[in-house]
Amino acid sequence: MLPYGVDSIDVARQHRTAHSFSLSPIAILSFFVHSGTSPSSAVARAAGSTYLGFDLNTYPGDAALSVLRKTFSFGGYWLNAPPGTKQNTWLGKRQRMLSEKLGFLILFNGPQSGELKSPTQAVSRGTANAASAISMARKEGFPPGAIIFLDIEEGGRLPPKYHAYLRTWADALARTGYRAGVYCSGMPVNEGQGVTITTADDIRNNRARRDLAYFIYNDACPPSPGCVVPHNPLPPSASGIPYAAVWQFAQSPRRKEFTAHCAATYNPDGNCYVPSDSAHAWFLDLNSATSPDPSSGQDRAP
């Protein structure tokens, strides 16, 4: 498999920031046919405790959460501006998600490797970013013990300075009672001479005994089923990363170089849409998790 380039990720992320738009009845019907899901289906999850979730960069609106909750158990929640955006529209929406009994994937947009000029600067950046994430998590009301996933938007082996940044980030969160996670690639990159690496394995090999949670993306078909909303979703371990807690198995828009074998499962415009939305559509990334609240972001019982 060819290395997963930063440029292709950036393009996909920028597309995901667009606002919702109308979807024709024919397109919606097509989605249901491809997904095998009834518009009136309840929250889809497997008896083996696998749960469905969504994420997108732009907050879809208060009314949308009621629609999304008919299908999903949890949703992404950004603490800072998502990739490709200049503002964060999720802030202040935690109580609305709680009112729908949605769990959380708490996300913080991390730097690109090129932004880290040296190991020393990487450590400083990790300290500053962690402080910002902690401050926003507290302001939004997320309890101690919640997992904040650092969004890493590049694949393959990370340079040493990025690992220095990540270790600093994780340690700073731990000192305040929060837990560190990473959103990263679980897709093998061929380094030549029979050597392959995934970003997830690279991070795990450099974590130095730190306990990290892994939210990995692998939208290649297979192992991904494509843009489907199954009653029995595949567990994160089916992604090829056995220790993954969350698996992003479909992205909007679809990446043609990885999804040729499941192209028919996507809407003709290349995006994934939620069932039960008869008026408008929000193109989503689709996830499975071993918990209905992967970040442990809901209120704790006293």
VENBEL-V478598 format. One record per pair of residues at least 24 apart in sequence whose ideal C-beta (glycine too) atoms are under 6 Angstrom apart, sorted by the first residue. I is the first residue (numbers start at 1). J is the second residue. D is the distance in whole Angstrom. If there is no record, write none. Layout:
BEGIN
I&J&D / I&J&D
END
This chain:
BEGIN
1&188&5 / 3&156&5 / 3&189&5 / 4&155&3 / 4&185&6 / 4&187&6 / 6&154&5 / 9&153&5 / 12&251&6 / 13&83&4 / 13&84&5 / 14&84&4 / 15&253&5 / 16&56&6 / 16&57&5 / 16&252&6 / 17&57&4 / 17&58&5 / 17&84&5 / 17&85&5 / 20&60&6 / 20&280&5 / 20&282&5 / 22&280&6 / 23&281&4 / 27&267&6 / 31&267&6 / 31&273&5 / 34&265&5 / 35&228&5 / 35&229&5 / 37&229&5 / 37&275&5 / 39&275&5 / 39&276&5 / 43&73&6 / 44&229&6 / 44&231&5 / 46&232&4 / 46&233&6 / 50&233&5 / 50&235&5 / 50&288&5 / 51&289&5 / 51&292&5 / 52&233&5 / 53&287&4 / 53&289&6 / 54&284&4 / 55&105&6 / 55&285&5 / 56&284&5 / 57&82&4 / 57&85&6 / 58&89&6 / 59&89&4 / 59&90&5 / 59&93&6 / 60&282&4 / 62&96&5 / 64&282&6 / 65&100&5 / 67&276&6 / 67&277&5 / 68&274&6 / 69&100&4 / 69&102&6 / 70&276&5 / 71&229&6 / 71&274&6 / 71&275&6 / 73&103&6 / 73&292&4 / 74&102&6 / 74&103&3 / 74&292&6 / 75&102&5 / 76&105&4 / 76&107&6 / 77&104&5 / 77&106&5 / 78&107&5 / 79&108&5 / 79&133&6 / 79&136&4 / 80&108&6 / 80&109&5 / 82&109&6 / 83&109&6 / 83&153&5 / 94&140&5 / 94&141&6 / 103&292&5 / 103&293&3 / 104&295&4 / 104&297&3 / 105&294&5 / 105&295&6 / 106&148&5 / 106&295&4 / 106&297&5 / 107&149&5 / 107&151&5 / 108&133&4 / 108&148&6 / 108&150&6 / 109&151&5 / 110&150&5 / 110&151&5 / 110&152&5 / 113&159&5 / 113&162&5 / 116&161&5 / 116&165&6 / 119&161&5 / 119&164&5 / 122&161&4 / 122&164&5 / 122&165&4 / 123&164&6 / 123&168&5 / 125&165&6 / 126&165&4 / 126&168&3 / 126&169&4 / 127&168&6 / 127&172&6 / 130&169&5 / 130&172&3 / 130&173&6 / 134&176&5 / 142&297&5 / 143&300&5 / 144&177&4 / 145&296&6 / 146&178&6 / 146&295&5 / 146&296&5 / 146&297&5 / 147&179&4 / 147&181&5 / 147&213&5 / 147&295&4 / 148&178&6 / 149&181&4 / 149&183&5 / 149&215&5 / 150&182&5 / 151&183&5 / 152&182&6 / 152&184&5 / 155&185&4 / 155&189&6 / 155&199&5 / 156&189&4 / 157&197&5 / 157&202&5 / 158&202&6 / 163&206&4 / 170&210&5 / 180&212&6 / 181&213&4 / 182&212&6 / 183&215&4 / 186&216&3 / 186&218&4 / 186&239&5 / 186&240&6 / 186&241&4 / 187&218&5 / 200&241&5 / 213&245&5 / 214&244&5 / 214&245&6 / 215&246&4 / 216&241&5 / 216&244&5 / 217&248&4 / 219&250&6 / 219&251&5 / 219&258&6 / 220&258&4 / 221&259&5 / 221&261&4 / 221&262&4 / 224&249&4 / 226&262&3 / 226&265&3 / 227&265&4 / 227&266&4 / 227&272&4 / 228&265&5 / 229&275&6 / 233&288&4 / 236&288&6 / 245&290&6 / 245&294&6 / 246&287&6 / 246&289&4 / 246&294&5 / 247&288&5 / 248&285&5 / 248&287&5 / 249&286&6 / 250&286&4 / 251&285&5 / 252&283&4 / 252&284&6
END
